[in-house]
Amino acid sequence: MAAVARTLLQRELEGCFLTLIGGGPEATQLLAQLAVDLHIAYQVSSYNLDARRPPNIMWTQSPCDAFLVVEGGAAGTLEYLQNDALPWNYRGRYVFFGDSCPRDLQHLAATRKMSKTEHVIFVCGGRGAGLEVWTHWLYSPRPWRLIGYASHNGLTRLSPFFPPKLADLQGFPLVVKTFAFAPSVFGTVAKEETEGPKGEKGKSQQEEEEKAEEGGGKGREGGRVFLPVGGQDVSFILLLAKHLNFTVQWRHPGPELWGTLQDDGTYTGVVGQVGSGDGELGVANIFLDILRTRYATFTYPYTYEIACFITPAPQELPPWISLGSPFSVEVWAALVATLLGASLLGPLLARILDLPKDMPMFYSWGRWFAYTVGTFTCQSQKVPLTDRLRLASISLQLMGFVAAISFSGNLTAFLTTRNVEAAVRSLSQLDGSGLAVVGFSNYWLNFFLASQNTHLLSLARKYRAVADTLPVFR
């Protein structure tokens, strides 16, 4: 084992961070000394790959992580690889040292972790005295392939030990979970299967299957076939299938669509079914968030969207409201304050200055109020005889002239345009509007509840999950 490990570390795993798992103290000490001799950074776990006592290691250390696993028993290894909840580095390079390859590998090929890990080889006893080197092949009718032999003289390679296994899937069928959601996916769920005479397929079924094949493949779930027509996500899958050479089987995920987190900790819909192995891929305008990454592996985002609220269109206001529209509330308040201030200060100023030459109207608060109103409405007014009052009167008339011209000009503009309610442009306005919030499933509700924003927490209390938003828009 040491000679094989040395050759692999020197030729195939150069520059990788090394992790040693299992085999007991003797095996780990031997491999650790080998790592020291080759100046390789490493970590050690003497415990086997066992679900009941998982290795206490860091599974991700560098862009290239190599794992040398000495099997303590095929049953324990199989149990660990079947448990999705246990940690695993799907991008790592694994070398398993076992006993009997043909017998053990058939069981390991069907495990979830092994079916999603590209670089794995097994060094184990073969039919003769030497060792055989096997690798698993993703999405292939032949999941395990013999790639070399090992002996005390070294390794004999029949083919590369860590080849790119996803470059060409050789037409292998992959199940893609999706549903109609414009503009990402256009399509429909096919009708139920029908059979013609003597068990032959009905004409409608044959036509649907032909359409599915033209769209890149077909797929079933409970007799349901999804027939894609187009869309951004459909084009992405077809482009991926062309370059990786696989056949697409389109399947509808059922009524849960994207999926929701259940009370028992499981996830439903596209995310849950892909995460549990019921499908290899899932597309349908799926948002990437931390919660969903616990149940399925996501690609790097290839589209970005901004989440927003859709509110009812602002209603048209009655025409008479246009009379108050030319000025804002602040301007109207300033005009009223000016009107009242001038009505009070004018007679007070005349009495303080004791100006007997001026007309009696300038000594009355009521007449001063009427005088100020006339000034602001551009009505001709008498000018005081005293210079001091005349200066104040002229300033007031200039102010009234400016206000009257501004009001008439703005009023003309508002009367010739459609006057509508103010649009909702902030979370505070949306919260104060009293509108109920609806959305698909409880996806957004979880975001609202996790937020520290008081308005979002308030909207969470008004949230209502619906399966179809079309009646809401109607």
Disulfide bonds with the S-S distance in Angstrom:
Cys16-Cys64 1.70
Cys101-Cys124 1.18
